[in-house]
Amino acid sequence: MLTTDQKDALQEIANIGMGQAGEVIAKVLNEFVTLSIPRILILQPNLIAPALQRMVNSELVSAVRQAFHSSFRGEALVLFGLQRCADLADLMGYEDDIDHATEMEILLDISNILVGACLGGIAKQVGVDIGFSAPSLLADRVPIKEMMKVNDASWQHALLVEVNFQLEQRSFACHLVILMSEHELKKFAGELDRFLESL
Amino acid sequence: MQAEDLPHLLDFVVERLEVGVFVVNSEMRIVFWNRFMAIHSGQHSEALLGRNLFEAFPELPRKWLEKKINNVFVLKNYAFTSWEQRPYLFRFHHNRPITGGVDTMQQNCTFLPIKNTQDEVEYVCVTLFDVTDTALLQLQLNSAIATLQVEKAEQQQLMLQLADAQSHLMQSEKLASIGQLAAGVAHEINNPIGYVYSNLSTLEKYVQDTFGMLAQYEQAEAAIADDAVRAQLKATREKLDIDFLKEDLRALMEESKEGITRVKKIVQNLKDFSHVDATDEWHFADLHLGLDSTLNIVSNEIKYKAEVIKEYGDLPEVECLSSQLNQVFMNLLVNASHAIEERGTITIRSGQRDNEVWVEITDTGKGIPAENLKKIFDPFFTTKPVGSGTGLGLSLSYGIIEKHHGRIEVQSVVGSGTTFRICLPNKQPIELQK
């Protein structure tokens, strides 16, 4: 799917992208944030759910999905295990008591910030413009197997980039997953080549 | 189209688009406000340009929205709101003044960073889409689904009730047919038992008469002159062992009479139990009689397990369905004997208080754990091995006592025994007497 050069380049770009993303998220949330070194995998459809399960380490998950579009397209997922977002309300400027709808809005907002910052960071390194659709709720305390039903996938392989996000002072953690099908991955590989040539 | 026409065209499109569009700078001052926003907010562009968004619209959730817009400046990235979590940003009238359905225009909003050539965000453009129609449909759908779920739950409840009712019906039919069978058997046996019993009495008299006659013959024996005849009589008497026969015949008669009396009693108990004489109608009955006939029926099941102690008080006759009450007594007595593992006692007490009578059945069995106490009256609840208990006995008893406007109470201590107490009103409420 990716040549060794392309994969190395992607790892490097993602590392730098996450560094920048961490900085900008810290500025927005006014808290010290940790982003893990991105882990890059190429997986078949049926292995996606187990890979997500391994990250979250809890039976039920809540998740947000958001599409991104550039010269390549894909979807980003943000997975929340038992961690709830209600604790982050004050960081997002909420003043009143938190009801379910508000909690879901915080979930969507945190996801939007993470996806925007991390993918924005990568896009900036590669030197492409990137846009995002509105995030939507994919799962609200649902088993992962039920959430990810990719049996009828039109692709055989997908790129999966995993980044773990932590707010240490609040012991809050969630997981960002970037997914791109093999067709889109080809286009993305083209951008990586262009980037490598420009060095 | 001429190139110089383009800005004019764009102006027109943004102005007339059926989407709310406005732009603020980093100080939250309004720098653009399109026609859609003007029409719906009632505030025109000329009056708003240059003003702080939150001063112009103090009803906006300032702290949250300021943070949201600031994040777009800092992150240089889109942000969104959705009607599902936040129905609206601005409280606008919806476009259904006639048809109605919601109170406010439902909105999806996008916060768009507008960057300058140095890649810094100079403005944030907010677009506001009217999604009232979609939201209405969605809400209708949700409420339809909720209704369906409620109905489904109700249906499941009804199905459970049906199964419950069916099992009650089956059990009571089973009991009814046992009762009928018992009544039939009792009736059929009653006649032959009757003439066997009276024949036995007659037979006893005949035998006594015959022995009397025989005694006279024996006395007359000495008067017989012929030695040979006397010797033959003596030999026959010794051969037949007439002395033993006389003795034994009396014992046999005694045993047969006792046996037939017992059979008569059992048949009478069966008749009492199934209440063959009276149909299932409310009548005044002596509960002690019911308890005694039930005890006789279950005595085989109980006698190897427990000694039965009766501490009967003074009871008036009680208005009841006595055959059904006997059913309850039987259930409680059989359960009591099952609870006793080796040997123990079953104590039956009774008494009256105010306008109530009570019957208590206490066993010295293994007791019922607290977690099971709540469930013992539930249909199908049983702790007996699969196949040996239906789990219906106590639930049926409960139903019968309830029908009598009475109460059934239970106290149990694990390891030392259980007491069931039945309280019944002396008389049923008027409306149920008929």
Contacts between the chains, C-beta under 8 A, distances in Angstrom:
chain1	res1	chain2	res2	distance
A	24	B	74	6.5
A	24	B	75	5.8
A	25	B	75	7.9
A	27	B	74	5.5
A	28	B	71	5.0
A	28	B	74	5.3
A	28	B	75	6.0
A	92	B	64	6.9
A	92	B	67	6.2
A	92	B	68	7.8
A	93	B	63	4.6
A	93	B	64	4.0
A	93	B	65	7.7
A	93	B	66	6.8
A	93	B	67	3.3
A	93	B	68	7.0
A	94	B	63	7.9
A	94	B	64	5.8
A	95	B	61	7.9
A	95	B	63	5.7
A	95	B	64	7.3
A	101	B	84	7.3
A	101	B	85	4.7
A	101	B	86	7.3
A	102	B	85	7.0
A	104	B	84	7.6
A	104	B	85	5.0
A	105	B	81	7.3
A	105	B	82	7.8
A	105	B	85	3.8
A	105	B	86	5.8
A	108	B	80	7.2
A	108	B	82	7.0
A	108	B	85	6.7
A	109	B	68	7.7
A	109	B	79	7.2
A	112	B	77	7.8
A	112	B	78	7.3
A	112	B	79	5.9
A	112	B	80	6.2
A	113	B	71	6.7
A	113	B	75	6.3
A	113	B	77	7.7
A	113	B	79	8.0
A	116	B	75	5.7
A	116	B	77	3.4
A	116	B	78	6.5
A	116	B	79	8.0
A	117	B	75	5.9
A	117	B	77	6.8
A	120	B	75	7.5
A	120	B	76	7.0
A	120	B	77	5.5
A	131	B	78	7.4
A	132	B	77	7.3
A	132	B	78	5.2
A	134	B	80	4.1
A	134	B	82	6.4
A	134	B	108	6.9
A	134	B	110	6.9
A	135	B	80	6.3
A	136	B	82	7.4
A	137	B	84	7.9
